[in-house]
Amino acid sequence: MSRIYLSGPDVAFEERQAVLSAIDSNWVAPVGPDLDAFEAELSAWTDSQHVVGVSSGTAALHLAMLLLGVGPGDEVIVPTTTFVPSANAAVYVGARPVFIDIEPTTWCLSPDLTREFLEQRAKNGNIPKAAVVVDLYGQCADYRELIPIFREYHVAIVEDAAEALGAKRDGLSAGSFGAIGALSFNGNKIITTSSGGALLTDDSAVRDHARKLATQAKEPLPYYEHIEMGYNYRLSNLLAAFGRAQLASLAAKIQRRREINEMYRSAFADLEGVDFLQVPDSSEPNYWLSCITVDPGGGRTWDDVRCKLEEHDIESRPTWKPLHMQPLFRGAESHLDGTSEWVFERGLCLPSGSSLTNQQVERVASIVADFLLR
């Protein structure tokens, strides 16, 4: 049997045709009509007025820090449970990440701990410049609670929606909640451009500056003049063509991942010690990854399950190791209540790609269930 991957690309005939069409048109340079169209289509999907296609989600986060004026000596709030680029973007510009723990239900940034932290900081006037709020595993954070808190303390929100394209919370789209949003189209995301990302904003001036910075910050002159530091971050027209074909089937991809999540939930419904990432009534995830927690008190850990799946050539992964536990950020300030470490001790991400067949999902579920029932 072929290997079952965690979240492999779901590519069809349409992607091939879109890329060949872009090649035949000779629009293979960094910009072109497919990039313009991809940005417009992403704008509609995310309820964001402006979109700038870039080379990665990490590039979008880095640009967001620059565009918000974050720099040396500043601090940036980051949830401790996330992939490392959420914090690295602050470090790129000389700022310091401050890690705050997560909600026990959605595993996104905790509003209660965030308010508590900012209340403490307000007493000495030392308020962070920005916050990177992560929409984890395809589910939006609780912005109904978080936005008023950050507004009260004048903290700019960067929404890291790298994992959440197509998700909604309270009827609003992932990527539209912050001053700037970031998407990723890495190969394992719900849609891919092989590599790529996007920066989202409702501010045309921010859009224009982002495009300038992403194309080496060249001044609008007939010769090459540069006043500020720029970067080679623009998404290519060729990859945008691929992304347009992927985006056209986003709704179907979300539906398929939802079905896979429901299959796992049904298979494990009577399995003691196994639970799922919760979905609040106000949340409409894109179900990027289906995540379970395994109670180690039952004699089996998430790593035992992972190794058993690997014996059958099935990829699974632990949930993100909290950033406050990473050697890279040893000594960084943290505001914790133990939730992130609890999740890391128990959490496992199961194969969730939209190209998986029912037979493959049933095979994964059967191996997990049989192993945990021993």
N, C-alpha and C positions, 0 to 999 in steps of 0.2 A: 504494500500500500504506500502511496505517496505521503509525504510529511504533511501534517495539519499545522498550519501556522496560526499565530495569535491573531493577527489582523493583516492578512495579505492583501495586496492590491486587487481590486475588482475591475478588470479591464475587458472591454468588449470591442467589437468590430468598429464601432463609431469612433473610438479614440484613434485607431489606426488611420481611418479615413480623414479625420480632422488634422492630424499631423502631416499626412501626405499632401493634403490640400494646402496647408501653410507652406510646405516645402515647394510645391509646384508654383505657388504665387511668388516665391522668392522672398517672402517675409520671414527670414530666419534671424534677423538682427534683434537687438535687445528690445525694441519696441515695434509695434505694428497694429493692424486692425483687430487681430484676435486678442491682443492684450487689452485694447480699449474695450472690446465687447465683454471680455471676461470680467473686467473691473465693473462694468455696468451691471452685468448679471449678478455678481456678488453683492453689489449695492442693493439690488432688489431682494435678494435672499436674506440679507442681514439687517434691513431697515436702516442702513447707514447711507448718508448722503454722498460720501466720497470714499473711494477705495484706491489704494496704491498697491499694485502687485510687486512683490519683492522676492528675493532669493530664498528666504526661509522665514519661519515664524520667529526665530531668534533675531534675525535682522529687523523684523517689525518691532520687537520689544526694544532692541537697542536704539532704533530711531525714535521710538516713543520717549525714551529717557532724554534724548537730546532735544526733542521738540518741546518737552515740558520744562526744559532748563535744569534738569537734575544734574548735579556735578559733584566735585570733590567736597567732602564735608557734609553732604546731605545724607539723609537716611530714607530708605524705602521699605515699607511694610510688604512682606511676602508670606503667604501661607507656607508652613513648613512641609506640608505634603504636596509635592509637585515635582516636576522634572527640573533639573538644575538651571536651564536657561532662564526660568522665571526670576531667579536671583542673580544669575551672571550678568544680565543686562544692566543691573544697577552697578555692579562692580566694573563693567566696561567703562563707565563714565566717572569712576572714582568715588561713587557713593557706597554706603554700607547697607546691606540688607538687615532687617530686623524681622525675626521669624515669629509668627503667631500661629497658635494651634487651630485645629479644625473642628467643625461640628461633628458629633458622633453619628448623625443620620446621613448627611450628604457628603461628608468628608471635604467640604469646601470651607473657606475662611470663616471662623466663628465670629458672628457679630457681637456677642456678649464679651468675648475676650478682647476684641478690637476696641470696643467702647471703654472697657476697663483700662486698657493700655493707654489710650489717648487721654483719658481723664487724668491718669497719673502724669503723663508727659506735659499736659497743659499747665500743671502746677509750677513747672520751672520754665515754661515757654519753649520747650524743645520738641517741636512737632515735626514728624517726618514730612518730606516734600511730596511724596507720592506713595501710592499703594498699587502693587500688582495683584489683582484679584483673579484667581484661577478658576475656570469652569472645568472641574475635574471629571475625567472619564466620560465626558459628553453631557454633563449636567451643569446648568448655570448655578452660580452661588446665589445666596439670598440677598439680592440687590434691594429689595423692598426695605430691608433692615439696614444694609450696609451704606447705601447712598446717603441717607440723612446723617449718619454718623460722620462720614468723610466730609460731607458738605459743612457740617457744624465746625469742623476743625480745619477746613480749607486744605484738605489733602486731595490731590488729583488722582483719579482712578485710571489705571491702565488695565483693561480687561484682557487677560490672557485666555482667549477662546480657542487656542490651538487645537483642542480636542473636541470642540463643541459646535462646529458649523452645523446649522440646521436645528439646533436646540432652541427652546424658548423657556422663559420664566415669566409668569404673570402676563402672558400674551406677547411679550417683547422678545426680540431675537438675540441670540448669543452674538456678542461683538458690538452691540449697540448701547451698552450700559455705561461705558466709561468715556472719559475725554478722548481716549484713543483705544482702539481694540486691535488685537493681533490674531491672525489665523495661521495655521500651518497646513501645507499640502504635502507633507513628508509621505513616504511610501506606505506607512502603516495607518495613515489617517483615513477618515471616512470617505474623502475623495483625495486624489493625489495628482500632482503634476510632476511626479518623480521626486523632485525637490522644489520647494517654493513656499511662499506665504503671502500674506496681505496685511496691510495696515488700514484700519477703518477709522473714519472721523466724520463729524458733521460740520467741521470748520474748513472752509475752502483755503484759508491761509495756511493751516496745518498741512492740508493735502499738498499744496504747492511747494511748501518747504520740504516736505517728505520726499517728493519727487526729485527735488534739486539735490538733497543730501544723498539720495539713493543712486544718483548718476554723477558721482564725483564732484558735486557742488560747483559745476561749471557755470560761470556767469553768462548771461545772454548777450554775448559779444561775438564778433566774427572770428576772434582768436581765442585761445585757451587762457582764461584768467580765473583764478580761484582765490576767494577772500576767506572762506571757511573750509574746514576739513570735510571732505565728502567720502563716499564709499561706493563700491561697485555692487549694489544691492538690488538692481532692477531685475524683475522677472522677465524672461525672454518671451517673445511672441510665440515661438515654437511650443514652449511648455504651456503657455496660456491656451493655445489651441487644444492641447491634450486636456487641460483643465475644464474647458468649456464642455467637452463631451462628457467628462466625469460629472460636472455640475448638473447636466441635463437629467441625470438619473439619481440625483441626491435623494429625492423623496422615496424612491424605491429602495435605495440603500438603507435609509433610516428604517423603513418598514421591515426590511429583512432582518436587520440587527435587533429590532424590537421582538420579532418572532423568535429569534435565537435566544434572547433573554428570557422570554416566556417559556421556552422549552426547557431551559435549565431550571427555572423556578418550579415548573411542574415536576421535573425529575427529582428534585431535591426537597420537595414539599414536606415529606415525612422523615427527612434525614436529620436526626438530632445533632446539634452542634454546628450546623451549616446555616449561614444567613447571607443576605444580599445587601448591597448598597441600596439605601432606601430612596424612593421617589416621592417627594411631597406632591400634594394635590395641585399646587400651582406650577409644577415643573413638567416640561415636555422634553425629556432628554433625546439625544440622537443615538443613545445606546452604543457609543463607540466601543467600549469594552464592558463585558459582563463580569462583575467582580463579586467574589464570595469571601466570607470570613469562615475560617475553620477553627473551632474551639480546641486548643491544644489539650484541654482537660480530657478529651475523648481518646487520648493516646495517639493521635495523628496530628501532625502539624501541616501548615501550608507547604513546607518544603518536602515533606513526605509525599504529598499529593502531586507536587510538581515533578518529583523524581519518578513516581509511578507513571505519570503521563509521558514523560520523556522516554521511558522504557518502550512505549508504544509509538515513538516518533511523533509525539504531539507536543507542540510548544505551548507553555504557559509561563506566566511571570508573576513574581511577587508585586504587591502594590509599591508605590514609590517609597524608597527609604527616606524618612524625614530629613530635610536639609540641615536641621540643627544637629543631626547625628553624623553628617558627612565630614570627613577630615578636612576637606576644602574650606569649610566654614567653622572650624574649631575656634571657639572663643566668641563667636558672634552672639549678639544679644538675642534672647528668645523670651517669649511670653507663652507659657505652656500649661496644659492641664492633664497631659498624659494621653489624650485621645489619639494623636498621630502615632505614638509608639504602640498603643493598643492595636491600631489598625495594621501597622507594619508587622506585628507579631502574628497576625492572623490572616492577612489579606492575600488573595490570589486572583489574578486575572485569567480568565478562561478564553479559549479561541472564540472569536466573535465576528470574524470577517463576513461581509455580506455575500461572498461567493461560496461560503460553506453550504454543503447539502444537508438535508435533514438527517441522512444516514451518518454523516460525519459528526454532527452535533450529538446525535443519539449515542454514537460510539464514545465520545468524550464523556458524556453524562454517565454512561453505564460504567466506564472505568473508574470514575470518581466515586460513584455511589457504591460499587462493589468493594472498592478499597476501604472506604470509610466504614462499611458495615462489618468488616472482618473483626 
